[in-house]
Amino acid sequence: MLRRLLALLVPSAALGMLVLVAPGMGGVASAAPAACAKPLPAAAMDRASAVFTGVVASSTTNADGFVSTVNVDRVYKGTVANASVLVTTPAGRCGLGKLTPDERYVLMVTVKGDRLVAGAASGSALASDQLLARVQAVLGAGEPVGATPAAPTVELKRVGEANPTPFLRAAAPGLALALVGLLGWAAARRYAH
């Protein structure tokens, strides 16, 4: 019995020591945090309140991370009323960080209170040809900022105004079905007794 217990405990203790000592020696991977997961562009676009492209005019630091003034040039999803908007990007290891002035970005933002927020997990990134092609494949060509779609024109035309159908002619099929139903009910009732 003691031999079995030792046979189980010795390998477990050796494995435990290996896990504790080896990270410092470079053997087993240390408990460093995993890399930040970036979502697929289609999923990020679906989650976003608005998707647009724009050139960063300026970036400043605040308590929430960074606030960038972005001159919007094209809107693919949602509504962006102004040509210049403030976008907050969180700081930290998985944050998008400070946006570089004079660079064009594809921003997939969510609305939090009165702020537009774009983080690394939002799918926002520098505007590359590949990313723009993916955005346009999913959301279309987009609209210039502030553009309102043209209102569709509606033309009403009266149909059959000259010779309206008389009431009895329109109601005759319904009356015939009701009469057939009553006759069938009466026949079924008569033969049931």
VEXMARFI-933553 format. One record per residue: chain; x, y, z of N, C-alpha, C in turn; residue number from 1. Coordinates in steps of 0.02 Angstrom, whole numbers, padded with zeros to 5 digits. Last residue first. Example, Ala and Ser with C-alpha at 12.3 -4.5 7.8 and 13.67 -1.06 7.14 Angstrom:
BEGIN
[atom A, [00642, -00112, 00354], [00684, -00053, 00357], [00645, 00002, 00394], 2]
[atom A, [00660, -00284, 00390], [00615, -00225, 00390], [00660, -00165, 00390], 1]
***
This chain:
BEGIN
[atom A, [-03944, 00601, -01896], [-03999, 00577, -01852], [-04029, 00518, -01878], 193]
[atom A, [-03856, 00634, -01996], [-03826, 00611, -01933], [-03881, 00583, -01887], 192]
[atom A, [-03924, 00687, -02100], [-03904, 00618, -02106], [-03874, 00590, -02042], 191]
[atom A, [-03941, 00818, -02050], [-04000, 00778, -02065], [-03982, 00704, -02067], 190]
[atom A, [-03811, 00865, -02039], [-03852, 00861, -01978], [-03912, 00814, -01989], 189]
[atom A, [-03771, 00866, -02170], [-03734, 00824, -02121], [-03776, 00815, -02058], 188]
[atom A, [-03859, 00961, -02221], [-03860, 00892, -02246], [-03826, 00846, -02196], 187]
[atom A, [-03820, 01077, -02151], [-03889, 01051, -02144], [-03893, 00978, -02166], 186]
[atom A, [-03689, 01090, -02196], [-03702, 01081, -02125], [-03771, 01051, -02114], 185]
[atom A, [-03711, 01111, -02333], [-03672, 01053, -02310], [-03684, 01039, -02237], 184]
[atom A, [-03781, 01232, -02326], [-03813, 01173, -02354], [-03776, 01110, -02332], 183]
[atom A, [-03681, 01315, -02272], [-03744, 01304, -02235], [-03780, 01242, -02260], 182]
[atom A, [-03585, 01309, -02376], [-03569, 01287, -02308], [-03631, 01272, -02268], 181]
[atom A, [-03655, 01367, -02480], [-03633, 01298, -02486], [-03616, 01270, -02418], 180]
[atom A, [-03669, 01497, -02426], [-03728, 01458, -02441], [-03710, 01384, -02446], 179]
[atom A, [-03534, 01538, -02420], [-03573, 01535, -02358], [-03635, 01491, -02368], 178]
[atom A, [-03502, 01537, -02555], [-03467, 01492, -02509], [-03505, 01484, -02444], 177]
[atom A, [-03587, 01640, -02600], [-03595, 01572, -02627], [-03561, 01522, -02580], 176]
[atom A, [-03535, 01751, -02533], [-03603, 01729, -02518], [-03614, 01657, -02542], 175]
[atom A, [-03411, 01759, -02597], [-03415, 01746, -02525], [-03483, 01721, -02504], 174]
[atom A, [-03448, 01787, -02730], [-03412, 01726, -02713], [-03415, 01709, -02639], 173]
[atom A, [-03523, 01915, -02712], [-03555, 01853, -02735], [-03514, 01790, -02718], 172]
[atom A, [-03461, 02035, -02686], [-03479, 01993, -02629], [-03506, 01925, -02649], 171]
[atom A, [-03441, 02095, -02811], [-03382, 02081, -02770], [-03398, 02033, -02713], 170]
[atom A, [-03575, 02107, -02851], [-03529, 02068, -02893], [-03466, 02050, -02853], 169]
[atom A, [-03626, 02191, -02753], [-03651, 02122, -02759], [-03605, 02078, -02801], 168]
[atom A, [-03552, 02312, -02777], [-03546, 02275, -02715], [-03569, 02202, -02723], 167]
[atom A, [-03470, 02335, -02936], [-03529, 02340, -02892], [-03521, 02293, -02832], 166]
[atom A, [-03312, 02407, -02962], [-03351, 02345, -02960], [-03410, 02354, -02913], 165]
[atom A, [-03296, 02562, -03051], [-03288, 02522, -02990], [-03335, 02461, -02992], 164]
[atom A, [-03234, 02627, -03179], [-03286, 02577, -03172], [-03277, 02536, -03109], 163]
[atom A, [-03133, 02726, -03152], [-03189, 02739, -03197], [-03247, 02691, -03186], 162]
[atom A, [-03031, 02676, -03070], [-03076, 02727, -03044], [-03139, 02736, -03086], 161]
[atom A, [-02926, 02583, -03086], [-02996, 02563, -03092], [-03046, 02613, -03065], 160]
[atom A, [-02810, 02662, -02983], [-02822, 02605, -03026], [-02897, 02590, -03026], 159]
[atom A, [-02715, 02809, -02970], [-02778, 02774, -02955], [-02789, 02719, -03007], 158]
[atom A, [-02554, 02823, -02916], [-02596, 02819, -02975], [-02658, 02780, -02957], 157]
[atom A, [-02419, 02913, -02850], [-02481, 02877, -02837], [-02524, 02879, -02899], 156]
[atom A, [-02250, 02902, -02835], [-02303, 02924, -02880], [-02364, 02881, -02868], 155]
[atom A, [-02114, 02959, -02745], [-02172, 02915, -02744], [-02225, 02944, -02790], 154]
[atom A, [-01939, 02954, -02737], [-01999, 02988, -02762], [-02055, 02937, -02766], 153]
[atom A, [-01836, 02942, -02593], [-01866, 02912, -02651], [-01928, 02950, -02673], 152]
[atom A, [-01712, 03060, -02551], [-01778, 03032, -02535], [-01808, 03002, -02598], 151]
[atom A, [-01541, 03019, -02548], [-01596, 03054, -02581], [-01662, 03019, -02565], 150]
[atom A, [-01455, 03013, -02392], [-01478, 02980, -02452], [-01538, 03018, -02482], 149]
[atom A, [-01342, 03136, -02347], [-01407, 03106, -02332], [-01431, 03074, -02397], 148]
[atom A, [-01180, 03153, -02285], [-01223, 03143, -02343], [-01288, 03111, -02321], 147]
[atom A, [-01094, 03160, -02178], [-01148, 03209, -02181], [-01194, 03200, -02241], 146]
[atom A, [-00961, 03090, -02271], [-00987, 03112, -02207], [-01040, 03166, -02217], 145]
[atom A, [-01007, 02985, -02410], [-00968, 03040, -02382], [-01000, 03063, -02316], 144]
[atom A, [-01036, 02810, -02381], [-01060, 02876, -02400], [-01012, 02929, -02374], 143]
[atom A, [-00997, 02642, -02442], [-01000, 02696, -02393], [-01025, 02761, -02424], 142]
[atom A, [-00992, 02527, -02519], [-00945, 02581, -02534], [-00946, 02638, -02484], 141]
[atom A, [-01019, 02387, -02404], [-01030, 02427, -02464], [-00980, 02484, -02470], 140]
[atom A, [-00992, 02302, -02298], [-01037, 02358, -02287], [-01051, 02401, -02348], 139]
[atom A, [-00910, 02197, -02349], [-00963, 02183, -02301], [-01015, 02239, -02298], 138]
[atom A, [-00824, 02255, -02440], [-00857, 02193, -02458], [-00916, 02178, -02413], 137]
[atom A, [-00775, 02363, -02367], [-00819, 02376, -02424], [-00855, 02313, -02447], 136]
[atom A, [-00696, 02292, -02274], [-00751, 02335, -02251], [-00800, 02347, -02308], 135]
[atom A, [-00603, 02231, -02361], [-00647, 02190, -02319], [-00708, 02231, -02295], 134]
[atom A, [-00540, 02345, -02415], [-00576, 02298, -02460], [-00623, 02254, -02420], 133]
[atom A, [-00482, 02398, -02300], [-00534, 02436, -02335], [-00574, 02391, -02382], 132]
[atom A, [-00388, 02297, -02274], [-00442, 02310, -02226], [-00499, 02348, -02259], 131]
[atom A, [-00306, 02310, -02390], [-00339, 02246, -02374], [-00397, 02257, -02326], 130]
[atom A, [-00257, 02439, -02382], [-00299, 02420, -02439], [-00338, 02357, -02424], 129]
[atom A, [-00276, 02503, -02214], [-00237, 02469, -02267], [-00285, 02452, -02324], 128]
[atom A, [-00284, 02615, -02094], [-00321, 02598, -02155], [-00274, 02568, -02207], 127]
[atom A, [-00252, 02549, -01932], [-00231, 02591, -01988], [-00266, 02568, -02052], 126]
[atom A, [-00405, 02498, -01847], [-00335, 02492, -01865], [-00317, 02544, -01918], 125]
[atom A, [-00531, 02416, -01749], [-00503, 02477, -01778], [-00428, 02468, -01792], 124]
[atom A, [-00579, 02310, -01679], [-00564, 02299, -01750], [-00535, 02360, -01784], 123]
[atom A, [-00595, 02316, -01545], [-00650, 02342, -01586], [-00640, 02327, -01660], 122]
[atom A, [-00485, 02281, -01475], [-00535, 02228, -01485], [-00594, 02252, -01527], 121]
[atom A, [-00425, 02404, -01467], [-00393, 02352, -01508], [-00443, 02297, -01523], 120]
[atom A, [-00561, 02525, -01475], [-00506, 02491, -01444], [-00476, 02439, -01490], 119]
[atom A, [-00649, 02670, -01476], [-00619, 02621, -01521], [-00559, 02590, -01487], 118]
[atom A, [-00794, 02760, -01438], [-00737, 02723, -01411], [-00715, 02671, -01462], 117]
[atom A, [-00869, 02913, -01423], [-00856, 02860, -01472], [-00792, 02826, -01449], 116]
[atom A, [-00976, 02969, -01290], [-00910, 02960, -01320], [-00911, 02905, -01373], 115]
[atom A, [-01083, 02983, -01208], [-01078, 03031, -01263], [-01012, 03025, -01300], 114]
[atom A, [-01101, 02816, -01179], [-01123, 02882, -01155], [-01123, 02930, -01213], 113]
[atom A, [-01020, 02748, -01300], [-01023, 02739, -01227], [-01038, 02807, -01197], 112]
[atom A, [-01033, 02670, -01451], [-01052, 02731, -01415], [-01058, 02713, -01341], 111]
[atom A, [-00894, 02603, -01539], [-00957, 02594, -01502], [-00970, 02658, -01465], 110]
[atom A, [-00816, 02596, -01702], [-00827, 02624, -01636], [-00893, 02601, -01605], 109]
[atom A, [-00694, 02570, -01801], [-00755, 02533, -01785], [-00770, 02549, -01713], 108]
[atom A, [-00603, 02657, -01918], [-00625, 02656, -01848], [-00692, 02621, -01842], 107]
[atom A, [-00463, 02656, -02007], [-00531, 02628, -02010], [-00551, 02620, -01938], 106]
[atom A, [-00360, 02802, -02029], [-00382, 02743, -01992], [-00450, 02720, -02014], 105]
[atom A, [-00218, 02888, -02086], [-00288, 02871, -02099], [-00304, 02804, -02065], 104]
[atom A, [-00119, 03011, -02002], [-00127, 02943, -02027], [-00202, 02929, -02036], 103]
[atom A, [-00104, 03132, -01939], [-00094, 03130, -02011], [-00095, 03059, -02040], 102]
[atom A, [-00057, 03063, -01779], [-00083, 03117, -01821], [-00061, 03109, -01894], 101]
[atom A, [-00096, 02903, -01720], [-00043, 02945, -01750], [-00074, 02999, -01793], 100]
[atom A, [-00177, 02870, -01567], [-00179, 02870, -01640], [-00129, 02921, -01667], 99]
[atom A, [-00120, 02779, -01433], [-00127, 02846, -01459], [-00125, 02843, -01535], 98]
[atom A, [-00211, 02622, -01413], [-00157, 02670, -01401], [-00171, 02737, -01432], 97]
[atom A, [-00293, 02518, -01408], [-00270, 02537, -01474], [-00213, 02586, -01469], 96]
[atom A, [-00252, 02407, -01271], [-00284, 02465, -01300], [-00256, 02480, -01369], 95]
[atom A, [-00189, 02307, -01204], [-00233, 02287, -01259], [-00270, 02347, -01290], 94]
[atom A, [-00112, 02381, -01111], [-00081, 02331, -01153], [-00124, 02312, -01213], 93]
[atom A, [-00163, 02555, -01111], [-00152, 02489, -01082], [-00126, 02441, -01134], 92]
[atom A, [-00301, 02663, -01156], [-00229, 02648, -01148], [-00223, 02578, -01121], 91]
[atom A, [-00434, 02676, -01277], [-00408, 02658, -01211], [-00332, 02646, -01212], 90]
[atom A, [-00479, 02814, -01369], [-00447, 02749, -01374], [-00415, 02732, -01307], 89]
[atom A, [-00613, 02910, -01423], [-00573, 02890, -01366], [-00544, 02821, -01379], 88]
[atom A, [-00633, 03036, -01542], [-00633, 02964, -01531], [-00587, 02948, -01473], 87]
[atom A, [-00728, 03167, -01602], [-00680, 03146, -01551], [-00688, 03072, -01539], 86]
[atom A, [-00741, 03221, -01774], [-00767, 03189, -01714], [-00710, 03174, -01666], 85]
[atom A, [-00790, 03314, -01910], [-00736, 03306, -01862], [-00766, 03279, -01797], 84]
[atom A, [-00906, 03317, -01980], [-00846, 03296, -02017], [-00787, 03286, -01971], 83]
[atom A, [-01049, 03248, -01893], [-00998, 03299, -01905], [-00939, 03272, -01943], 82]
[atom A, [-01127, 03131, -01889], [-01157, 03194, -01910], [-01104, 03247, -01929], 81]
[atom A, [-01132, 02975, -01933], [-01081, 03021, -01907], [-01102, 03090, -01934], 80]
[atom A, [-01216, 02827, -01909], [-01222, 02897, -01927], [-01167, 02936, -01893], 79]
[atom A, [-01187, 02662, -01979], [-01207, 02710, -01928], [-01211, 02780, -01955], 78]
[atom A, [-01053, 02628, -02091], [-01108, 02603, -02049], [-01123, 02655, -01997], 77]
[atom A, [-00967, 02703, -02167], [-00990, 02639, -02194], [-01049, 02611, -02155], 76]
[atom A, [-00916, 02860, -02216], [-00954, 02824, -02165], [-00983, 02761, -02197], 75]
[atom A, [-00768, 02954, -02242], [-00817, 02907, -02270], [-00850, 02868, -02213], 74]
[atom A, [-00695, 03050, -02171], [-00704, 03060, -02243], [-00756, 03012, -02273], 73]
[atom A, [-00671, 03143, -02023], [-00704, 03086, -02055], [-00712, 03100, -02130], 72]
[atom A, [-00542, 03182, -01932], [-00579, 03212, -01987], [-00606, 03155, -02029], 71]
[atom A, [-00532, 03164, -01759], [-00529, 03129, -01823], [-00572, 03166, -01874], 70]
[atom A, [-00443, 03186, -01617], [-00489, 03221, -01662], [-00478, 03190, -01731], 69]
[atom A, [-00433, 03074, -01482], [-00407, 03096, -01547], [-00462, 03132, -01585], 68]
[atom A, [-00380, 03039, -01324], [-00435, 03068, -01362], [-00406, 03096, -01426], 67]
[atom A, [-00333, 02898, -01226], [-00315, 02950, -01274], [-00378, 02975, -01309], 66]
[atom A, [-00376, 02866, -01069], [-00330, 02842, -01120], [-00309, 02899, -01164], 65]
[atom A, [-00451, 02924, -00972], [-00477, 02862, -01001], [-00429, 02831, -01051], 64]
[atom A, [-00385, 03043, -00939], [-00391, 02991, -00888], [-00413, 02924, -00917], 63]
[atom A, [-00290, 03082, -01091], [-00336, 03098, -01036], [-00340, 03039, -00988], 62]
[atom A, [-00188, 03151, -01219], [-00196, 03102, -01166], [-00247, 03127, -01115], 61]
[atom A, [-00227, 03180, -01393], [-00206, 03202, -01326], [-00219, 03146, -01276], 60]
[atom A, [-00203, 03210, -01564], [-00214, 03161, -01511], [-00187, 03188, -01446], 59]
[atom A, [-00270, 03268, -01722], [-00229, 03276, -01662], [-00248, 03222, -01612], 58]
[atom A, [-00319, 03214, -01842], [-00293, 03283, -01841], [-00248, 03294, -01781], 57]
[atom A, [-00323, 03068, -01934], [-00316, 03096, -01867], [-00284, 03165, -01871], 56]
[atom A, [-00443, 03039, -02057], [-00374, 03057, -02044], [-00370, 03090, -01975], 55]
[atom A, [-00556, 02898, -02075], [-00539, 02968, -02065], [-00465, 02976, -02050], 54]
[atom A, [-00700, 02795, -02097], [-00629, 02808, -02107], [-00616, 02882, -02096], 53]
[atom A, [-00814, 02699, -01992], [-00797, 02754, -02037], [-00721, 02758, -02046], 52]
[atom A, [-00951, 02630, -01916], [-00887, 02613, -01948], [-00873, 02669, -01998], 51]
[atom A, [-01041, 02616, -01763], [-01025, 02654, -01824], [-00957, 02631, -01849], 50]
[atom A, [-01057, 02514, -01674], [-01113, 02560, -01684], [-01103, 02599, -01748], 49]
[atom A, [-00999, 02346, -01702], [-00988, 02418, -01699], [-01052, 02457, -01709], 48]
[atom A, [-01027, 02212, -01727], [-01033, 02237, -01659], [-01031, 02313, -01655], 47]
[atom A, [-00997, 02202, -01864], [-01065, 02186, -01841], [-01077, 02215, -01771], 46]
[atom A, [-00862, 02229, -01867], [-00909, 02275, -01901], [-00980, 02264, -01877], 45]
[atom A, [-00815, 02116, -01799], [-00804, 02182, -01771], [-00852, 02233, -01802], 44]
[atom A, [-00849, 02015, -01889], [-00879, 02015, -01822], [-00872, 02083, -01790], 43]
[atom A, [-00768, 02053, -01999], [-00841, 02049, -02007], [-00876, 02050, -01939], 42]
[atom A, [-00634, 02047, -01944], [-00665, 02110, -01966], [-00741, 02107, -01972], 41]
[atom A, [-00614, 01955, -01793], [-00619, 01954, -01866], [-00654, 02018, -01888], 40]
[atom A, [-00525, 02033, -01657], [-00583, 02000, -01687], [-00577, 01999, -01763], 39]
[atom A, [-00378, 01990, -01573], [-00408, 02037, -01620], [-00466, 02001, -01654], 38]
[atom A, [-00325, 01968, -01409], [-00360, 01939, -01465], [-00391, 01993, -01508], 37]
[atom A, [-00165, 01996, -01347], [-00233, 02022, -01353], [-00265, 01994, -01416], 36]
[atom A, [-00075, 01854, -01284], [-00081, 01912, -01328], [-00154, 01933, -01334], 35]
[atom A, [-00079, 01810, -01109], [-00084, 01794, -01180], [-00091, 01859, -01221], 34]
[atom A, [00039, 01850, -00981], [-00028, 01855, -01010], [-00025, 01840, -01085], 33]
[atom A, [00149, 01724, -00919], [00139, 01790, -00949], [00071, 01792, -00982], 32]
[atom A, [00197, 01615, -00846], [00126, 01634, -00841], [00115, 01704, -00867], 31]
[atom A, [00314, 01538, -00961], [00295, 01570, -00898], [00222, 01590, -00901], 30]
[atom A, [00342, 01379, -01030], [00319, 01448, -01039], [00296, 01477, -00972], 29]
[atom A, [00484, 01290, -00974], [00412, 01292, -00986], [00391, 01364, -00990], 28]
[atom A, [00624, 01345, -00978], [00601, 01281, -01004], [00527, 01283, -01023], 27]
[atom A, [00683, 01455, -00919], [00666, 01460, -00990], [00640, 01395, -01019], 26]
[atom A, [00701, 01456, -00786], [00757, 01429, -00825], [00742, 01431, -00900], 25]
[atom A, [00582, 01500, -00737], [00641, 01542, -00726], [00700, 01519, -00767], 24]
[atom A, [00502, 01388, -00771], [00491, 01453, -00802], [00550, 01500, -00793], 23]
[atom A, [00553, 01276, -00689], [00569, 01283, -00760], [00555, 01351, -00790], 22]
[atom A, [00500, 01277, -00558], [00569, 01297, -00570], [00582, 01313, -00643], 21]
[atom A, [00365, 01235, -00564], [00384, 01293, -00524], [00452, 01320, -00542], 20]
[atom A, [00366, 01123, -00647], [00323, 01179, -00665], [00344, 01242, -00627], 19]
[atom A, [00452, 01041, -00575], [00470, 01061, -00643], [00429, 01122, -00664], 18]
[atom A, [00379, 01019, -00459], [00443, 01055, -00455], [00463, 01081, -00524], 17]
[atom A, [00273, 00943, -00514], [00260, 01007, -00481], [00323, 01049, -00476], 16]
[atom A, [00342, 00830, -00556], [00308, 00872, -00605], [00294, 00941, -00576], 15]
[atom A, [00381, 00779, -00431], [00432, 00798, -00481], [00402, 00844, -00534], 14]
[atom A, [00257, 00752, -00373], [00301, 00803, -00342], [00354, 00826, -00392], 13]
[atom A, [00212, 00651, -00460], [00173, 00713, -00453], [00216, 00769, -00424], 12]
[atom A, [00307, 00549, -00440], [00302, 00582, -00505], [00264, 00648, -00501], 11]
[atom A, [00280, 00527, -00297], [00346, 00548, -00321], [00341, 00580, -00391], 10]
[atom A, [00144, 00482, -00282], [00165, 00547, -00256], [00231, 00571, -00286], 9]
[atom A, [00133, 00352, -00337], [00090, 00407, -00361], [00117, 00475, -00342], 8]
[atom A, [00225, 00279, -00267], [00228, 00277, -00340], [00185, 00333, -00370], 7]
[atom A, [00181, 00297, -00136], [00243, 00329, -00158], [00249, 00331, -00234], 6]
[atom A, [00067, 00216, -00145], [00060, 00287, -00128], [00123, 00325, -00149], 5]
[atom A, [00125, 00091, -00170], [00079, 00122, -00219], [00073, 00197, -00208], 4]
[atom A, [00195, 00073, -00050], [00231, 00074, -00113], [00188, 00107, -00168], 3]
[atom A, [00096, 00062, 00042], [00141, 00119, 00046], [00179, 00127, -00020], 2]
[atom A, [00041, -00059, 00000], [00000, 00000, 00000], [00044, 00063, 00000], 1]
***
